[in-house]
């Protein structure tokens, strides 16, 4: 309960981004929650603009389908909580489509990006394989696919896990030497190492098989929005806008 209250308090501190479509004039504005720091999918650039793959995909889909939305940058936990209690209609935040979420009430769109999770170590670390983690600690971000991946391996390879609420703190725990590794989505980690000059590296062969990201609702009453997202995603894949967005951030 304490964690939930803190998450909802954080939800009050938001950045809102509104996009207006032209095909529908019913005045409906969908509230869509997202993370704050999940580069290159959602983050603030040097001009203090909220940008990223998720941000641009949502904008392109909304333009294609003609709906209005208010994108609220809440952070992961607060964003999930907002959708669960109906304060937001949907979530787009690099959310991995996985059965445990579906079983707990998440309703996903078609996948829009296939991502793996990887272990990441300090730049000067000698860790090169899972066996090297025995007796050490691994940092993870709460409620993520990276945390699931690390937890699925900890007993087999004999390491412990410490949970953090955000990615930057998790990275610093490894850089400072408190944890031997962290586990994060591979494209996120690669971008952060490159863009922020983090003293981290990605060992080869320490990644998961991968799973797609999805746009998510948690109430069937929002099915209209999910259907529009799927149709818009299909259209922007076909007209080249989707690939142009990926190329903008990943090349």
C-alpha positions as a Markdown table, in Angstrom:
| # | Residue | x | y | z |
|---|---|---|---|---|
| 1 | Unk | 0.0 | 0.0 | 0.0 |
| 2 | Unk | 2.8 | 2.4 | 0.9 |
| 3 | Unk | 4.4 | 1.8 | -2.5 |
| 4 | Unk | 1.1 | 2.4 | -4.3 |
| 5 | Unk | 0.5 | 5.7 | -2.5 |
| 6 | Unk | 4.0 | 6.8 | -3.3 |
| 7 | Unk | 3.5 | 5.9 | -7.0 |
| 8 | Unk | 0.2 | 7.8 | -7.2 |
| 9 | Unk | 1.8 | 10.8 | -5.5 |
| 10 | Unk | 4.5 | 10.7 | -8.1 |
| 11 | Unk | 1.7 | 10.7 | -10.7 |
| 12 | Unk | 0.8 | 14.3 | -9.7 |
| 13 | Unk | 4.2 | 15.5 | -11.0 |
| 14 | Unk | 3.7 | 15.0 | -14.7 |
| 15 | Unk | 4.6 | 16.4 | -18.0 |
| 16 | Unk | 1.7 | 16.5 | -20.5 |
| 17 | Unk | 1.9 | 16.3 | -24.2 |
| 18 | Unk | -1.2 | 16.7 | -26.3 |
| 19 | Unk | -1.7 | 15.6 | -29.9 |
| 20 | Unk | -4.7 | 16.5 | -31.9 |
| 21 | Unk | -6.0 | 14.3 | -34.7 |
| 22 | Unk | -8.1 | 15.5 | -37.6 |
| 23 | Unk | -10.4 | 12.6 | -38.5 |
| 24 | Unk | -12.5 | 12.6 | -35.3 |
| 25 | Unk | -14.3 | 15.6 | -33.8 |
| 26 | Unk | -16.0 | 14.1 | -30.8 |
| 27 | Unk | -13.7 | 15.9 | -28.4 |
| 28 | Unk | -12.5 | 12.7 | -26.7 |
| 29 | Unk | -8.9 | 13.0 | -25.3 |
| 30 | Unk | -7.3 | 9.7 | -24.3 |
| 31 | Unk | -5.0 | 9.8 | -21.3 |
| 32 | Unk | -1.9 | 7.8 | -22.0 |
| 33 | Unk | 0.8 | 7.2 | -19.4 |
| 34 | Unk | 4.5 | 6.6 | -20.0 |
| 35 | Unk | 7.8 | 6.4 | -18.3 |
| 36 | Unk | 10.1 | 9.3 | -17.7 |
| 37 | Unk | 13.6 | 8.0 | -18.4 |
| 38 | Unk | 13.7 | 5.0 | -20.8 |
| 39 | Unk | 15.9 | 6.2 | -23.6 |
| 40 | Unk | 15.6 | 5.8 | -26.6 |
| 41 | Unk | 11.9 | 5.0 | -26.1 |
| 42 | Unk | 10.9 | 8.0 | -23.9 |
| 43 | Unk | 13.2 | 10.7 | -22.5 |
| 44 | Unk | 13.8 | 14.4 | -22.4 |
| 45 | Unk | 16.3 | 15.8 | -25.0 |
| 46 | Unk | 18.7 | 18.7 | -24.7 |
| 47 | Unk | 15.9 | 21.1 | -25.6 |
| 48 | Unk | 13.8 | 19.8 | -22.7 |
| 49 | Unk | 11.4 | 18.2 | -25.3 |
| 50 | Unk | 9.9 | 14.8 | -24.5 |
| 51 | Unk | 11.0 | 12.5 | -27.3 |
| 52 | Unk | 11.7 | 8.9 | -28.2 |
| 53 | Unk | 10.5 | 5.9 | -30.2 |
| 54 | Unk | 7.3 | 5.4 | -28.1 |
| 55 | Unk | 6.5 | 9.1 | -28.3 |
| 56 | Unk | 6.9 | 9.3 | -32.0 |
| 57 | Unk | 5.1 | 6.0 | -32.7 |
| 58 | Unk | 2.1 | 7.2 | -30.6 |
| 59 | Unk | 2.1 | 10.5 | -32.5 |
| 60 | Unk | 2.2 | 8.8 | -35.9 |
| 61 | Unk | -0.6 | 6.4 | -34.9 |
| 62 | Unk | -2.8 | 9.2 | -33.5 |
| 63 | Unk | -2.3 | 11.2 | -36.7 |
| 64 | Unk | -3.1 | 8.2 | -38.8 |
| 65 | Unk | -6.3 | 7.3 | -36.8 |
| 66 | Unk | -7.3 | 10.9 | -36.0 |
| 67 | Unk | -7.6 | 10.7 | -32.3 |
| 68 | Unk | -6.5 | 13.1 | -29.5 |
| 69 | Unk | -4.4 | 12.1 | -26.6 |
| 70 | Unk | -2.6 | 13.6 | -23.5 |
| 71 | Unk | 0.7 | 11.8 | -22.9 |
| 72 | Unk | 1.6 | 12.0 | -19.3 |
| 73 | Unk | 5.2 | 11.2 | -18.2 |
| 74 | Unk | 4.7 | 9.6 | -14.8 |
| 75 | Unk | 7.4 | 7.0 | -14.4 |
| 76 | Unk | 7.0 | 3.2 | -14.6 |
| 77 | Unk | 5.3 | 2.4 | -11.3 |
| 78 | Unk | 3.0 | 5.4 | -11.3 |
| 79 | Unk | 2.1 | 5.0 | -14.9 |
| 80 | Unk | 1.1 | 1.4 | -14.4 |
| 81 | Unk | -0.9 | 2.3 | -11.3 |
| 82 | Unk | -2.7 | 5.2 | -13.1 |
| 83 | Unk | -3.9 | 2.8 | -15.8 |
| 84 | Unk | -4.9 | 0.2 | -13.2 |
| 85 | Unk | -7.2 | 2.6 | -11.3 |
| 86 | Unk | -8.6 | 4.3 | -14.4 |
| 87 | Unk | -6.8 | 7.6 | -14.1 |
| 88 | Unk | -5.2 | 6.9 | -17.4 |
| 89 | Unk | -6.6 | 5.0 | -20.4 |
| 90 | Unk | -3.4 | 3.2 | -21.6 |
| 91 | Unk | 0.3 | 2.8 | -21.2 |
| 92 | Unk | 3.1 | 3.0 | -23.7 |
| 93 | Unk | 6.5 | 2.6 | -21.9 |
| 94 | Unk | 8.5 | -0.2 | -23.5 |
| 95 | Unk | 6.2 | -2.7 | -21.8 |
| 96 | Unk | 7.1 | -6.2 | -22.6 |
| 97 | Unk | 4.2 | -8.5 | -23.6 |
| 98 | Unk | 4.4 | -11.4 | -21.2 |
| 99 | Unk | 1.9 | -13.9 | -19.9 |
| 100 | Unk | 2.1 | -12.9 | -16.2 |
| 101 | Unk | 0.9 | -9.4 | -17.2 |
| 102 | Unk | -1.9 | -10.7 | -19.4 |
| 103 | Unk | -3.0 | -13.0 | -16.5 |
| 104 | Unk | -3.1 | -10.0 | -14.2 |
| 105 | Unk | -5.4 | -8.0 | -16.5 |
| 106 | Unk | -3.1 | -6.2 | -19.0 |
| 107 | Unk | -4.6 | -6.1 | -22.5 |
| 108 | Unk | -1.9 | -5.7 | -25.1 |
| 109 | Unk | -1.8 | -4.4 | -28.6 |
| 110 | Unk | 0.1 | -6.1 | -31.4 |
| 111 | Unk | 3.9 | -6.0 | -30.6 |
| 112 | Unk | 5.6 | -2.9 | -32.0 |
| 113 | Unk | 9.3 | -3.7 | -31.1 |
| 114 | Unk | 11.1 | -6.9 | -30.3 |
| 115 | Unk | 13.6 | -6.4 | -27.5 |
| 116 | Unk | 16.0 | -8.7 | -25.6 |
| 117 | Unk | 17.2 | -8.2 | -22.0 |
| 118 | Unk | 20.8 | -8.3 | -21.2 |
| 119 | Unk | 23.2 | -8.3 | -18.3 |
| 120 | Unk | 25.5 | -5.3 | -18.1 |
| 121 | Unk | 28.7 | -4.9 | -16.1 |
| 122 | Unk | 31.2 | -2.2 | -15.3 |
| 123 | Unk | 33.5 | -1.2 | -18.1 |
| 124 | Unk | 36.6 | -2.7 | -16.3 |
| 125 | Unk | 34.7 | -5.9 | -15.1 |
| 126 | Unk | 36.1 | -9.3 | -15.9 |
| 127 | Unk | 32.6 | -10.8 | -15.9 |
| 128 | Unk | 31.9 | -12.5 | -19.2 |
| 129 | Unk | 29.4 | -15.2 | -18.6 |
| 130 | Unk | 26.6 | -16.1 | -16.2 |
| 131 | Unk | 28.9 | -18.4 | -14.1 |
| 132 | Unk | 31.0 | -15.4 | -13.2 |
| 133 | Unk | 28.1 | -13.9 | -11.2 |
| 134 | Unk | 28.2 | -16.6 | -8.5 |
| 135 | Unk | 28.2 | -15.1 | -5.1 |
| 136 | Unk | 27.7 | -11.6 | -6.5 |
| 137 | Unk | 24.7 | -9.2 | -6.6 |
| 138 | Unk | 22.7 | -8.0 | -9.6 |
| 139 | Unk | 20.7 | -4.8 | -9.7 |
| 140 | Unk | 17.3 | -4.8 | -11.4 |
| 141 | Unk | 14.5 | -2.3 | -12.0 |
| 142 | Unk | 11.2 | -3.1 | -10.3 |
| 143 | Unk | 8.5 | -4.8 | -12.3 |
| 144 | Unk | 10.5 | -5.1 | -15.5 |
| 145 | Unk | 11.3 | -7.9 | -17.9 |
| 146 | Unk | 15.0 | -7.4 | -17.0 |
| 147 | Unk | 14.1 | -8.2 | -13.4 |
| 148 | Unk | 12.2 | -11.3 | -14.5 |
| 149 | Unk | 15.2 | -12.5 | -16.5 |
| 150 | Unk | 17.6 | -12.0 | -13.6 |
| 151 | Unk | 15.3 | -13.7 | -11.2 |
| 152 | Unk | 14.9 | -16.7 | -13.5 |
| 153 | Unk | 18.7 | -17.2 | -13.4 |
| 154 | Unk | 19.7 | -16.3 | -9.9 |
| 155 | Unk | 19.3 | -19.7 | -8.3 |
| 156 | Unk | 21.0 | -21.5 | -11.2 |
| 157 | Unk | 24.0 | -19.3 | -11.1 |
| 158 | Unk | 24.1 | -18.4 | -7.4 |
| 159 | Unk | 23.7 | -14.6 | -7.4 |
| 160 | Unk | 21.5 | -12.3 | -5.4 |
| 161 | Unk | 19.2 | -9.5 | -6.7 |
| 162 | Unk | 18.6 | -6.0 | -5.5 |
| 163 | Unk | 15.6 | -4.0 | -6.7 |
| 164 | Unk | 15.6 | -0.3 | -7.7 |
| 165 | Unk | 12.8 | 2.0 | -8.7 |
| 166 | Unk | 14.5 | 3.6 | -11.8 |
| 167 | Unk | 17.1 | 2.8 | -14.3 |
| 168 | Unk | 19.7 | 5.6 | -13.6 |
| 169 | Unk | 20.0 | 4.5 | -9.9 |
| 170 | Unk | 20.4 | 0.9 | -11.0 |
| 171 | Unk | 23.2 | 1.9 | -13.4 |
| 172 | Unk | 25.0 | 3.9 | -10.8 |
| 173 | Unk | 24.9 | 0.9 | -8.4 |
| 174 | Unk | 27.0 | -1.1 | -10.8 |
| 175 | Unk | 29.3 | 1.8 | -11.7 |
| 176 | Unk | 30.0 | 2.4 | -8.0 |
| 177 | Unk | 30.7 | -1.3 | -7.5 |
| 178 | Unk | 27.8 | -2.1 | -5.2 |
| 179 | Unk | 26.4 | -4.6 | -7.7 |
| 180 | Unk | 28.4 | -6.7 | -10.1 |
| 181 | Unk | 25.9 | -6.3 | -12.9 |
| 182 | Unk | 22.4 | -5.0 | -13.8 |
| 183 | Unk | 19.8 | -6.4 | -16.1 |
| 184 | Unk | 18.1 | -4.1 | -18.6 |
| 185 | Unk | 16.5 | -4.1 | -22.1 |
| 186 | Unk | 19.3 | -4.3 | -24.6 |
| 187 | Unk | 18.4 | -1.3 | -26.8 |
| 188 | Unk | 17.9 | 0.9 | -23.7 |
| 189 | Unk | 21.3 | -0.2 | -22.3 |
| 190 | Unk | 23.2 | 0.2 | -25.5 |
| 191 | Unk | 21.7 | 3.7 | -26.0 |
| 192 | Unk | 22.5 | 4.9 | -22.5 |
| 193 | Unk | 26.1 | 3.6 | -22.6 |
| 194 | Unk | 26.6 | 5.5 | -25.9 |
| 195 | Unk | 24.7 | 8.7 | -25.2 |
| 196 | Unk | 25.6 | 9.2 | -21.5 |
| 197 | Unk | 29.1 | 7.8 | -21.7 |
| 198 | Unk | 28.4 | 5.4 | -18.9 |
| 199 | Unk | 31.3 | 3.3 | -17.6 |
| 200 | Unk | 29.5 | 0.1 | -18.5 |
| 201 | Unk | 29.6 | -2.6 | -21.1 |
| 202 | Unk | 27.4 | -5.4 | -22.5 |
| 203 | Unk | 29.1 | -8.8 | -22.4 |
| 204 | Unk | 28.3 | -11.0 | -25.4 |
| 205 | Unk | 26.0 | -13.9 | -24.9 |
| 206 | Unk | 24.3 | -12.7 | -21.7 |
| 207 | Unk | 21.0 | -11.7 | -23.2 |
| 208 | Unk | 17.5 | -13.3 | -23.2 |
| 209 | Unk | 15.7 | -14.7 | -26.2 |
| 210 | Unk | 13.6 | -11.5 | -26.5 |
| 211 | Unk | 9.9 | -10.5 | -26.4 |
| 212 | Unk | 7.9 | -7.7 | -28.0 |
| 213 | Unk | 6.9 | -4.4 | -26.5 |
| 214 | Unk | 3.2 | -3.6 | -26.5 |
| 215 | Unk | 0.8 | -0.7 | -26.0 |
| 216 | Unk | -1.5 | -1.7 | -23.1 |
| 217 | Unk | -4.9 | -1.0 | -21.7 |
| 218 | Unk | -6.3 | -2.6 | -18.5 |
| 219 | Unk | -10.0 | -2.1 | -19.0 |
| 220 | Unk | -12.1 | -3.5 | -21.9 |
| 221 | Unk | -13.9 | -0.1 | -22.0 |
| 222 | Unk | -10.8 | 1.2 | -23.7 |
| 223 | Unk | -10.8 | -1.4 | -26.5 |
| 224 | Unk | -11.6 | 1.3 | -29.0 |
| 225 | Unk | -8.3 | 2.9 | -28.3 |
| 226 | Unk | -6.4 | -0.4 | -28.5 |
| 227 | Unk | -8.1 | -1.2 | -31.9 |
| 228 | Unk | -7.1 | 2.2 | -33.2 |
| 229 | Unk | -3.5 | 1.7 | -32.1 |
| 230 | Unk | -3.3 | -1.6 | -33.9 |
| 231 | Unk | -4.8 | -0.3 | -37.1 |
| 232 | Unk | -2.5 | 2.8 | -37.0 |
| 233 | Unk | 0.5 | 0.7 | -36.3 |
| 234 | Unk | -0.3 | -1.5 | -39.3 |
| 235 | Unk | -0.6 | 1.6 | -41.5 |
| 236 | Unk | 2.6 | 3.3 | -40.4 |
| 237 | Unk | 4.5 | 0.0 | -40.9 |
| 238 | Unk | 3.1 | -0.1 | -44.4 |
| 239 | Unk | 3.8 | 3.5 | -45.3 |
| 240 | Unk | 7.4 | 3.6 | -44.0 |
| 241 | Unk | 6.8 | 6.0 | -41.0 |
| 242 | Unk | 7.5 | 3.2 | -38.5 |
| 243 | Unk | 10.9 | 2.3 | -39.9 |
| 244 | Unk | 11.8 | 6.0 | -40.2 |
| 245 | Unk | 11.1 | 6.4 | -36.5 |
| 246 | Unk | 13.3 | 3.4 | -35.6 |
| 247 | Unk | 16.1 | 4.7 | -37.9 |
| 248 | Unk | 15.9 | 8.1 | -36.3 |
| 249 | Unk | 16.7 | 6.8 | -32.8 |
| 250 | Unk | 18.6 | 3.6 | -33.4 |
| 251 | Unk | 21.1 | 4.4 | -36.2 |
